[in-house]
Structure formats: structure tokens, C-alpha cells
Amino acid sequence: MKIAIDDNILIKDEICTAGSKMLYNFKSPYSATVVDKIKAAGMEIVCQSKIGEFGGETARDETKTAAYAVSNGLADTALGIDVDGAAYRSAIKNNVIYIKPTYGTVSRFGVVANVSSVDQIGVYARNFDDGFKVLEVIAGYDKNDGTTYPTEKYEYNADLVDIKSLKSIDSPDFKLNDYLASVYCIISAAEFSGNIARFDGLKFGYRTENFKSYDDIVINSRSESFTTGTKIKSLMGTYVLSEEQFEKYYLKATKIRRLIKQELDEIFKQYDVIILLPCYKAVTLANLTGCPAIIVNGKLIIAKEFDENKLFALGKSLLRGGI
């Protein structure tokens, strides 16, 4: 099977830019765990697909993205990470499926971090059999990633689910819906600002030629290499984490995040899956709660943690026009 790998997943001895000028010449000294796993399974990496800076934005050239590569037969499947909805949007635009597994089932070791509590490697594919075949290869415990669950191997099989028994709800009345975007914006900015603090122009990556002091190196290197979106998100993250604003913004957002997860758990006591029209709030619901989700036929479908097989079965049925 031929696989494309997004440019924020490390491949040993290959340039990994994460879509940023800051890492324009960074050659990775090791491979991500998922890369080692797919190579061990005899799968072939055919290209590194392009992303927006650190994966938070859509790549400027859509013809270089993972979703485009899969849609046009350049790769059978692809690995990519959704942060702010870029993966979902790209999948819809290129008419392919995207599978985001339960947070912690796939190792993030070897990923250029953006929002650590959200970052999760997913799979682009033209059909669910190929997509979940790849997911089964890359999922499982990794000693190098403390967020992975202790399960060594996961079994993904649509035949394990009776499709007729599934209970779905379409666009449920979510009480905390109005808070989703704000909570996600605060938490993602805070984590992002911490993760890009390592990019200072000193140890690796882009370094300005215009400096007379240490401060000049850091300030000018970042100013010259980061996009406007990255700068704004980083500044916002620094602000909400400041001593004066921490409780007002970040701490409150984390508390509401827990309430969002609790409300979602209550919905899953009655229904197996939630079907939503893709939008920023819908995407943040899947990402904030760590629940598995798929994009298929222009729909975003979310299930409870570790219920990927229900998504597998429902997704296949939707592609066949059975629902």
C-alpha cells in the first residue's frame, strides 16, 4: 500500500518543515513511531504531503496535500493530523474520507507538536477498509508516548457491529454548544504558544541574519519566519497563560472542557453516534473530547471513545448508500 505522510510527521534523514519557514532546513534524526510501524508492515511512503504552518492552517497549494494525493491516486492512503479543522476541510474538498481515532490510541511520538491535548494522527483514504487497515497498523501502545493507552493492538472490523442496531442522533441539542469555539480557541492557543517556544533561531531551523544580541536572534528569527496566523495564536496563548489572566481564561476553559465531555457522555448513554454537518464547532467537539470521528459524504460523525468499529460500519454503509 502506498502512503503519503504529512510534513509534520518525522521521517528519519528527511527534511521536515511542518509547513513553516522556521524549519525550512530541519533534517529529522529519527522517525515517528507511526512511520516505523508502516515500514515494518511493508507499506511504502511515496511522498511528504504539504500542510499549513504547524498544521493549523490549510496548505496554500491544495494539489500538494494528503487529501489531494489520495483523491487523485497518488497514494492509497495518507497520515495527517487535524488541529483546527484543516484535515476535515481538505477531506471534504477532495471527496475522500478522514478517520480520526480515539485520542491516545495512536502514538504522537515524532510529531511536531501543535496542540498536544488535541494532536492525533488520522488516516485519509478512499474507502474505509483501506483506512482502518492502516489505522490498525499504526494504533497501539508506545513507551515513547505517555499519552497512549496500554493496549498493544486494536482490532478494527466493521463486521463486529450490527449496523441495524445502531442508534444515531442528527445535530443534537448541545447545551454547551455556544462555548465550544471559545474554549477551543483558548486551550489551543495556550498549548500552541508553549509548543513553539522551542523555535528560537538558536539550536536549529531558520536564523535571522539581522542581529546584535540574543534577543535580536529570537525576535527577528520568529518575526521573519512565522506567518501572521502563528504570531497571533502565539500571542493569544501567552496572554491567557499570563499570571493575571490564567484563572480568568485558561483555567475556566479547562473546567468547561470537562463539562463538555460530561455532556457528550450523557448523549452517548442514549445514542451510539452523533451526526453533524461539519463546522468549526462540530470539529472542536470531536477534538476537545478526544472522541473518534470520521468525515464521509460531507458529514462529521462522532462516536464514544474506542467505538471506532461503529464508525467503520456506519461509514461503509453510508458509502454504499445504505443509510
C-alpha positions, 0 to 999 in steps of 0.5 A: 500500500502506498502512503503519503505522510504529512510534513509534520510527521518525522521521517528519519534523514528527511527534511521536515518543515511542518509547513513553516519557514522556521524549519525550512532546513530541519533534517529529522534524526529519527522517525515517528513511531507511526512511520516505523510501524508502516515500514515494518508492515511493508507499506511504502511512503511515496511522498511528504504531503504539504500542510499549513504552518504547524498544521493549523492552517490549510496548505496554500497549494491544495494539489500538494496535500494528503487529501489531494494525493489520495483523491487523485491516486497518488497514494492509497492512503495518507497520515495527517493530523487535524488541529483546527479543522484543516484535515476535515476541510481538505477531506471534504474538498477532495471527496475522500474520507478522514478517520480520526481515532480515539485520542491516545490510541495512536502514538504522537511520538515524532510529531511536531507538536501543535496542540498536544491535548488535541494532536492525533494522527488520522488516516485519509483514504478512499474507502474505509477498509483501506483506512482502518487497515492502516489505522490498525497498523499504526494504533497501539501502545508506545513507551515513547508516548505517555499519552497512549493507552496500554493496549498493544493492538486494536482490532478494527472490523466493521463486521463486529457491529450490527449496523441495524442496531445502531442508534444515531442522533442528527445535530443534537441539542448541545447545551454547551454548544455556544462555548465550544469555539471559545474554549477551543480557541483558548486551550489551543492557543495556550498549548500552541504558544508553549509548543513553539517556544522551542523555535528560537533561531538558536539550536536549529531551523531558520536564523535571522541574519539581522542581529546584535544580541540574543534577543535580536536572534529570537525576535527577528528569527520568529518575526521573519519566519512565522506567518501572521496566523502563528504570531497571533495564536502565539500571542493569544496563548501567552496572554491567557497563560499570563499570571493575571489572566490564567484563572480568568481564561485558561483555567475556566476553559479547562473546567468547561472542557470537562463539562463538555465531555460530561455532556457528550457522555450523557448523549452517548448513554442514549445514542451510539453516534452523533451526526453533524454537518461539519463546522468549526464547532462540530470539529472542536467537539470531536477534538476537545473530547478526544472522541473518534470521528470520521468525515464521509459524504460531507458529514462529521460523525462522532462516536464514544471513545474506542467505538471506532468499529461503529464508525467503520460500519456506519461509514461503509454503509453510508458509502454504499448508500445504505443509510 
